Amino acid sequence: MERRAARVLTALLVLTDAAMAASAFALGYALRLQSEYADIAPFGSYLGMMLIHATIIVLVFAFYRLYHRQRATSHIDELYSIFGAASVGTIVAIALIWLIYKNQLDYPRLMMVYTWLLTIILVWLGRIVHSRVQWWLQSRGYNESRLLIVGTGDIGRMILQKIRQSPGLGYRVIGFIDDNGAPSNVLGVPVLGNTDDLSRLIREHYIDEVIIALPEASHQDILAIIACCEPTRVTIRVFPDVFQIMASEVSIGDLSGLPLLTIRDVALRGWKLAVKRATDIVGSAVALILLSPLMLLIAILIKLDSPGPVFYVQERMGLDAKAFKMLKFRSMRTDAEAETGPVWASPNDPRRTRLGTIIRRFSLDELPQLINVLVGDMSLVGPRPERPVFVEQFKRSIPRYMDRHREKAGITGWAQINGLRGDTSIIERTKYDLWYIENWSLLLDLKILVRTILRIFSDRQAY
C-alpha cells in the first residue's frame, strides 16, 4: 500500500512539473507578446515547442533524481536543485527546438529568458503546493510508512517525539527494539523485542523503515543489526554517532607518504569570511531600517509597562571565546537574578514582565542583536552565545565545546531551528553547532534564516 501511494504521489509530482513548465512557456510567450517588438507568430504555432520544453524538463528532472523526494524536503534545498536542473533542461530544450524548427519558426531570445526564469519559479511553487498536499494526506494515513526504532535511550525517544510533532511526515511508529531490558512500552509505544527478533518483527508487522538510534554502538553492532534486516525489503536509517555528526567531509592528505584523514576543519575561511561579513552588514542594516518602527514601539511599551531600562545588556562569549556585550530588549524585572544568580529562563518564568511574556514568545526581545551584528560582535547565523559562567561549566564536561567559539556567535543557528534552544541538551546543541561550523555555506545560512522566520509563530522553546 505504501509503495503504491508513493507511486501515485510521484506521478502527481511529474504531472505538476510538466504543467508548471508548460505554463512557464505560455506565460513567457504572453510576456514577449506585451513587449514593444511583438512580431511573434500566434501561440498555436508554438504548441509543439511547449510540449518539447515540458517533456525535456521532466526528463532532466528525472536524470537529476528530483523525483526521489525524501519525506522531509527543505524548500530552499529544492529550489537550489530546481535552478540547476531547470537551467540545463531549458538549454537542452532550446537546442532540440532549434534542430526541429530550424528555418520554420522563430523562438525569440527574450521569450527564452522569460521561459527559463518562469520555469524555475513556477515549478518550485508547484512543488511547494504538492508537498503541502502530500503532508496533508500523510497526516491522515495516506502513504503511511510503518516504522521500528532500534534503541529506547534518549535518541530513540527524541526521534519518536520528532515524529509525533510532524504527523505530515507520514510515519507510524509500530514499536521499539531494545537489548537492554527496557520496560514493556516507552512513551506509550510498545517494546516488541530485541535485535534477535528484528527480522521476524519486520515481516509480522509489515515494517517499511527501521531507524537505528544507537549513537554509541560499535560499528560491529550496527552491521549486525543491518544484517538482520537484509532478508527484507526495508529501508534502514542510522542516527549518526558523535564522529559522524561532528565531522565535515573527510579529506585525505599525507605526511611524507603516510595517509592521514582530516576530519576537524572549519569551512568558513578566506573569501568566505568576507562574503559572510558582507551578508551580515547588508542583512542587519536592511533589517534595522525595516524593523525600526516596530523596535521603537517595543521600546515605548517597555517604558510604560515596568520601571527600568529599555535594553538589557548581558556579557556573552563570542568568537575566540572573547566576551562582548549582547543587547536585548528587557523582558524581565530589573532584579530578576538578585536571588537566584545566573540561571536559564524557564516556561512560565515568574520573572518576566507582562510585555516580556509576549516579546519573548515571538523572540522580539532579540531584535537589538541586529546592532551587535552590524558592529561585528555577532553574525546573523552562528552558534548561540552563552554567558561566561555557563561556558566555564560546559567546557569541563562537554568534549569540543570550546570549538563552537571558532566562529562568531549568531542571532539564530542550526541548533535553534532544529528545536535545540532554551533549556535543552547542551551536548546535542554542541553537536549541531560543530556540524554547522564544519559545513558552512551561504545557502545553509539562507535556509536557516528562512526557517527561523517560519518558526517564529510555532516555536515552543521560546519563553
C-alpha positions as CSV (number, residue, x, y, z in Angstrom):
1,M,0.0,0.0,0.0
2,E,2.8,2.4,1.0
3,R,4.7,1.8,-2.3
4,R,1.5,2.2,-4.4
5,A,0.7,5.5,-2.6
6,A,4.3,6.7,-3.2
7,R,4.0,5.9,-6.9
8,V,0.7,7.9,-7.1
9,L,2.3,10.9,-5.4
10,T,5.4,10.7,-7.7
11,A,3.1,10.5,-10.8
12,L,1.3,13.6,-9.5
13,L,4.6,15.4,-9.0
14,V,5.6,14.6,-12.6
15,L,2.3,16.0,-13.9
16,T,2.7,19.1,-11.7
17,D,6.2,19.7,-13.0
18,A,5.0,19.3,-16.6
19,A,2.1,21.6,-16.1
20,M,4.2,24.2,-14.5
21,A,6.8,24.0,-17.2
22,A,4.2,24.3,-19.9
23,S,2.6,27.3,-18.0
24,A,6.0,28.9,-17.9
25,F,6.4,28.6,-21.6
26,A,2.9,30.0,-22.2
27,L,3.5,32.9,-19.8
28,G,6.8,33.6,-21.4
29,Y,5.0,33.9,-24.7
30,A,2.5,36.3,-23.2
31,L,5.2,38.5,-21.7
32,R,7.1,38.6,-25.0
33,L,3.8,39.5,-26.7
34,Q,3.5,42.5,-24.5
35,S,6.9,43.9,-25.5
36,E,7.2,46.7,-28.0
37,Y,8.7,44.4,-30.6
38,A,5.7,42.0,-30.6
39,D,6.4,40.5,-34.0
40,I,5.7,37.0,-33.0
41,A,3.6,34.2,-34.5
42,P,0.2,33.1,-33.0
43,F,0.5,30.9,-29.9
44,G,-0.9,27.9,-31.7
45,S,2.2,27.7,-33.7
46,Y,4.3,27.2,-30.5
47,L,2.3,24.3,-29.0
48,G,4.9,21.8,-30.3
49,M,7.7,23.9,-28.7
50,M,5.8,24.0,-25.4
51,L,5.4,20.2,-25.4
52,I,9.1,19.7,-26.1
53,H,10.0,22.2,-23.3
54,A,7.8,20.5,-20.7
55,T,8.9,17.0,-21.8
56,I,12.6,17.8,-21.6
57,I,12.2,19.5,-18.2
58,V,10.6,16.3,-16.8
59,L,13.3,14.1,-18.3
60,V,16.1,16.2,-16.9
61,F,14.5,16.3,-13.5
62,A,14.3,12.5,-13.6
63,F,18.0,12.4,-14.5
64,Y,18.8,14.7,-11.6
65,R,16.8,12.3,-9.3
66,L,14.3,15.1,-8.4
67,Y,11.5,12.5,-8.2
68,H,13.2,10.6,-5.4
69,R,12.0,13.1,-2.8
70,Q,12.5,12.5,0.9
71,R,9.6,12.7,3.3
72,A,11.1,15.8,4.8
73,T,12.3,18.1,2.0
74,S,13.6,21.6,2.5
75,H,12.1,24.0,0.0
76,I,15.3,26.0,0.0
77,D,17.4,23.0,-1.0
78,E,14.8,22.0,-3.5
79,L,14.9,25.5,-5.1
80,Y,18.7,25.1,-5.5
81,S,18.2,21.7,-7.2
82,I,15.4,23.1,-9.4
83,F,17.6,26.0,-10.5
84,G,20.3,23.7,-11.8
85,A,18.1,21.1,-13.4
86,A,15.7,23.7,-15.0
87,S,18.7,25.6,-16.4
88,V,20.1,22.5,-18.0
89,G,16.6,21.4,-19.2
90,T,15.9,24.8,-20.8
91,I,19.2,24.7,-22.7
92,V,18.6,21.2,-23.9
93,A,15.0,22.1,-24.9
94,I,16.2,25.2,-26.8
95,A,18.8,23.1,-28.7
96,L,16.2,20.5,-29.6
97,I,13.7,23.1,-30.7
98,W,16.3,24.8,-32.9
99,L,17.1,21.5,-34.6
100,I,13.4,20.6,-35.2
101,Y,12.1,24.1,-36.1
102,K,15.2,25.4,-37.9
103,N,14.1,28.0,-40.5
104,Q,10.4,27.2,-39.8
105,L,9.5,29.2,-36.6
106,D,11.4,31.8,-34.6
107,Y,12.0,31.3,-30.8
108,P,12.7,34.9,-29.6
109,R,15.6,35.2,-27.2
110,L,13.6,37.3,-24.8
111,M,11.0,34.6,-24.7
112,M,13.7,32.0,-23.9
113,V,14.8,34.1,-20.9
114,Y,11.2,34.6,-19.7
115,T,10.6,30.8,-20.1
116,W,13.7,29.9,-18.2
117,L,13.1,32.2,-15.2
118,L,9.4,31.3,-15.0
119,T,10.1,27.6,-15.2
120,I,12.3,27.8,-12.1
121,I,9.7,29.9,-10.2
122,L,6.5,28.1,-11.2
123,V,8.0,24.6,-10.8
124,W,9.2,25.5,-7.3
125,L,5.8,26.9,-6.4
126,G,4.1,23.8,-7.8
127,R,6.3,21.6,-5.7
128,I,5.6,23.6,-2.6
129,V,1.8,23.1,-3.2
130,H,2.5,19.4,-4.0
131,S,4.4,18.9,-0.7
132,R,1.6,20.6,1.3
133,V,-1.0,18.3,-0.3
134,Q,1.3,15.3,0.4
135,W,1.8,16.3,4.1
136,W,-1.9,16.8,4.5
137,L,-2.6,13.3,3.0
138,Q,0.2,11.7,5.0
139,S,-1.1,13.2,8.3
140,R,-4.3,11.4,7.6
141,G,-2.7,8.0,7.0
142,Y,-2.2,8.1,3.2
143,N,1.3,6.9,2.1
144,E,1.9,5.8,5.6
145,S,5.3,4.3,6.4
146,R,5.4,1.8,9.3
147,L,8.5,2.3,11.4
148,L,10.5,0.4,14.0
149,I,13.0,2.3,16.2
150,V,16.0,0.3,17.5
151,G,17.1,1.8,20.8
152,T,15.0,3.1,23.7
153,G,17.5,5.6,25.0
154,D,17.4,9.4,24.7
155,I,18.0,9.4,21.0
156,G,15.2,6.8,20.4
157,R,12.8,8.9,22.5
158,M,13.8,12.1,20.7
159,I,13.1,10.5,17.3
160,L,9.7,9.4,18.5
161,Q,8.9,12.9,19.7
162,K,10.1,14.5,16.5
163,I,7.8,12.1,14.5
164,R,4.8,12.9,16.7
165,Q,5.5,16.6,16.3
166,S,5.4,16.2,12.5
167,P,2.5,14.0,11.5
168,G,2.7,15.2,8.0
169,L,5.9,13.1,7.5
170,G,3.6,10.1,7.4
171,Y,5.4,7.9,9.8
172,R,3.7,5.4,12.2
173,V,5.9,4.1,14.9
174,I,4.9,0.5,15.4
175,G,7.3,-0.2,18.3
176,F,10.8,-0.2,19.8
177,I,13.6,-2.8,19.7
178,D,15.9,-2.9,22.7
179,D,18.5,-5.3,24.1
180,N,18.9,-3.6,27.5
181,G,15.8,-4.8,29.3
182,A,13.6,-1.8,28.6
183,P,10.1,-1.6,30.1
184,S,7.2,-3.0,28.1
185,N,6.5,0.4,26.5
186,V,8.2,3.7,26.0
187,L,6.1,6.9,25.9
188,G,3.1,4.8,25.0
189,V,4.8,2.8,22.2
190,P,5.4,-0.9,22.9
191,V,8.8,-2.6,23.1
192,L,8.3,-5.5,20.8
193,G,11.6,-7.4,21.4
194,N,15.3,-7.4,20.9
195,T,17.5,-7.3,17.9
196,D,17.4,-11.1,17.5
197,D,13.7,-10.8,16.8
198,L,14.2,-7.9,14.3
199,S,13.8,-9.9,11.0
200,R,10.7,-11.7,12.3
201,L,9.1,-8.5,13.6
202,I,9.7,-6.7,10.3
203,R,7.7,-9.4,8.5
204,E,5.0,-9.8,11.1
205,H,4.2,-6.0,11.3
206,Y,4.8,-5.2,7.6
207,I,7.6,-2.7,8.5
208,D,8.7,-0.2,5.9
209,E,11.6,1.5,7.7
210,V,13.9,0.8,10.6
211,I,15.7,3.6,12.4
212,I,18.8,2.6,14.4
213,A,19.0,5.0,17.3
214,L,22.2,3.7,19.0
215,P,24.8,6.5,18.6
216,E,27.2,4.9,21.0
217,A,27.0,1.4,19.4
218,S,30.1,0.0,17.8
219,H,30.3,-0.4,14.1
220,Q,30.1,-4.2,14.5
221,D,26.9,-3.9,16.4
222,I,25.4,-1.6,13.7
223,L,26.4,-4.0,11.0
224,A,24.9,-6.9,12.9
225,I,21.6,-5.1,13.1
226,I,21.7,-4.2,9.4
227,A,22.4,-7.9,8.6
228,C,19.2,-8.8,10.5
229,C,17.2,-6.5,8.1
230,E,18.8,-7.7,4.9
231,P,16.4,-10.5,4.1
232,T,13.6,-8.0,4.0
233,R,12.9,-5.0,1.6
234,V,13.0,-2.5,4.4
235,T,14.7,1.0,4.4
236,I,17.4,1.3,7.1
237,R,18.3,4.7,8.6
238,V,21.1,5.2,11.2
239,F,21.3,8.1,13.6
240,P,24.9,9.3,13.3
241,D,27.3,8.9,16.1
242,V,29.4,11.7,17.6
243,F,32.2,11.2,15.0
244,Q,29.8,11.4,12.0
245,I,27.8,14.4,13.2
246,M,30.8,16.4,14.1
247,A,33.0,15.7,11.1
248,S,32.6,17.5,7.8
249,E,33.6,16.0,4.5
250,V,36.7,13.9,5.2
251,S,39.8,14.9,3.2
252,I,42.8,12.7,2.6
253,G,46.3,14.1,2.9
254,D,49.7,12.6,3.6
255,L,52.6,13.1,5.9
256,S,55.7,12.1,4.0
257,G,53.7,9.3,2.3
258,L,51.7,8.4,5.4
259,P,48.0,8.8,4.6
260,L,46.1,10.9,7.1
261,L,42.4,11.9,7.3
262,T,41.4,15.5,8.1
263,I,38.1,15.5,10.0
264,R,38.2,18.6,12.1
265,D,38.2,21.5,9.7
266,V,36.4,24.9,9.5
267,A,34.5,25.6,6.3
268,L,34.4,29.4,6.9
269,R,37.8,30.6,5.6
270,G,39.4,33.0,3.2
271,W,37.0,34.8,0.8
272,K,34.0,33.0,2.5
273,L,34.7,35.2,5.6
274,A,34.3,38.3,3.5
275,V,31.1,37.0,1.9
276,K,29.6,36.2,5.3
277,R,30.6,39.5,6.8
278,A,29.2,41.4,3.8
279,T,25.9,39.4,4.1
280,D,25.8,40.3,7.8
281,I,26.3,44.0,7.2
282,V,23.7,44.3,4.5
283,G,21.2,42.0,6.2
284,S,21.4,43.7,9.6
285,A,21.3,47.2,8.1
286,V,18.3,46.4,6.0
287,A,16.5,44.7,8.9
288,L,17.2,47.6,11.3
289,I,15.8,50.0,8.8
290,L,12.6,47.9,8.1
291,L,12.1,47.0,11.7
292,S,12.9,50.4,13.3
293,P,9.2,51.4,13.7
294,L,8.5,48.1,15.5
295,M,11.6,48.4,17.7
296,L,10.6,52.0,18.6
297,L,7.1,50.8,19.5
298,I,8.5,48.0,21.7
299,A,10.9,50.4,23.5
300,I,8.0,52.7,24.3
301,L,5.9,49.9,25.6
302,I,8.7,48.6,27.8
303,K,9.0,52.0,29.5
304,L,5.2,52.1,30.0
305,D,5.0,48.5,31.2
306,S,7.6,48.4,34.0
307,P,10.3,50.5,35.6
308,G,13.8,50.1,34.3
309,P,15.9,50.5,31.2
310,V,14.7,49.6,27.7
311,F,17.7,47.4,26.9
312,Y,19.2,44.5,28.8
313,V,22.9,44.3,28.3
314,Q,24.5,40.9,29.1
315,E,28.0,39.6,28.7
316,R,28.3,36.7,26.3
317,M,31.2,34.7,24.8
318,G,31.8,35.1,21.1
319,L,34.5,34.5,18.5
320,D,37.7,33.0,20.0
321,A,35.9,32.9,23.4
322,K,36.1,36.7,23.7
323,A,33.4,38.4,25.8
324,F,31.2,41.0,24.3
325,K,28.1,42.9,25.4
326,M,24.9,41.5,23.8
327,L,21.9,43.7,23.5
328,K,18.3,42.6,24.2
329,F,15.0,44.3,24.9
330,R,14.4,44.0,28.6
331,S,11.7,41.4,29.2
332,M,12.2,40.7,32.9
333,R,12.2,42.6,36.2
334,T,15.4,44.5,36.9
335,D,16.1,42.3,39.9
336,A,15.4,39.1,38.1
337,E,18.6,37.4,39.2
338,A,19.1,39.0,42.6
339,E,18.1,35.9,44.5
340,T,18.9,33.1,42.0
341,G,22.1,34.2,40.3
342,P,22.7,33.3,36.7
343,V,20.0,30.8,35.6
344,W,18.3,30.0,32.3
345,A,14.8,31.1,31.6
346,S,12.0,28.5,32.1
347,P,8.5,28.1,30.9
348,N,6.1,30.4,32.8
349,D,9.1,32.2,34.3
350,P,7.7,34.4,37.1
351,R,10.5,37.0,36.5
352,R,9.0,38.1,33.2
353,T,7.1,41.3,32.8
354,R,3.7,41.4,31.2
355,L,5.1,42.7,27.9
356,G,8.2,40.4,28.3
357,T,5.9,37.4,28.1
358,I,4.7,38.5,24.7
359,I,8.0,39.6,23.1
360,R,9.9,36.5,24.4
361,R,7.2,34.3,22.9
362,F,7.9,35.7,19.4
363,S,11.6,36.3,20.0
364,L,11.2,40.1,19.6
365,D,13.4,40.7,22.6
366,E,16.4,39.6,20.4
367,L,15.9,42.3,17.7
368,P,18.5,44.7,19.2
369,Q,21.1,42.0,18.5
370,L,21.0,43.3,14.9
371,I,23.1,46.1,16.2
372,N,25.6,43.5,17.5
373,V,25.7,42.0,14.0
374,L,26.2,45.4,12.4
375,V,29.2,46.4,14.6
376,G,30.8,42.9,14.1
377,D,30.3,41.3,17.5
378,M,27.8,38.7,16.2
379,S,26.6,37.2,12.9
380,L,23.1,36.7,11.6
381,V,23.7,32.9,11.8
382,G,26.0,31.0,14.1
383,P,26.2,29.2,17.4
384,R,24.1,31.0,20.1
385,P,26.4,32.7,22.6
386,E,26.4,31.6,26.2
387,R,27.2,33.5,29.4
388,P,30.8,33.1,30.7
389,V,29.6,31.4,33.8
390,F,27.9,28.7,31.8
391,V,30.9,28.4,29.3
392,E,33.2,27.6,32.3
393,Q,30.8,24.8,33.3
394,F,30.3,23.3,29.9
395,K,33.9,23.3,28.7
396,R,34.9,21.0,31.5
397,S,32.3,18.4,30.8
398,I,31.5,18.5,27.1
399,P,34.1,17.4,24.5
400,R,35.0,20.0,21.9
401,Y,32.6,22.6,23.5
402,M,35.1,25.4,23.0
403,D,35.4,24.6,19.3
404,R,32.0,26.3,18.8
405,H,33.8,29.6,19.5
406,R,35.8,29.3,16.3
407,E,33.1,31.3,14.6
408,K,31.1,34.3,15.5
409,A,28.0,33.8,17.6
410,G,24.7,34.2,15.8
411,I,21.2,35.5,16.4
412,T,19.9,32.2,15.1
413,G,21.6,28.9,14.3
414,W,21.4,25.3,13.1
415,A,20.7,24.0,16.6
416,Q,17.9,26.6,17.2
417,I,15.9,25.8,14.1
418,N,16.1,22.1,15.0
419,G,14.4,22.8,18.3
420,L,17.5,22.9,20.5
421,R,17.2,26.2,22.3
422,G,16.3,27.2,25.9
423,D,16.6,24.5,28.5
424,T,17.6,21.7,26.1
425,S,20.5,19.3,25.9
426,I,23.8,21.2,25.7
427,I,25.5,18.1,24.3
428,E,23.1,17.9,21.4
429,R,23.3,21.7,20.8
430,T,27.1,21.4,20.6
431,K,27.0,18.7,18.0
432,Y,24.7,20.8,15.8
433,D,26.9,23.9,16.3
434,L,30.0,22.0,15.3
435,W,28.3,20.5,12.3
436,Y,27.3,24.0,11.1
437,I,30.9,25.3,11.6
438,E,32.3,22.5,9.6
439,N,29.7,22.5,6.8
440,W,29.0,26.2,6.4
441,S,27.7,27.6,3.1
442,L,25.8,30.7,2.1
443,L,22.9,28.5,1.0
444,L,22.9,26.9,4.5
445,D,22.7,30.4,6.1
446,L,19.8,31.3,3.9
447,K,18.0,28.2,4.8
448,I,18.5,28.8,8.5
449,L,17.2,32.4,8.2
450,V,14.1,31.4,6.3
451,R,13.3,28.6,8.7
452,T,13.9,30.9,11.7
453,I,11.3,33.3,10.3
454,L,8.8,30.5,9.7
455,R,9.3,29.2,13.3
456,I,8.6,32.5,15.0
457,F,4.9,31.7,15.4
458,S,5.3,28.0,16.2
459,D,8.5,27.8,18.4
460,R,7.5,26.1,21.7
461,Q,11.0,26.7,23.2
462,A,10.6,30.5,23.0
463,Y,9.9,31.6,26.6
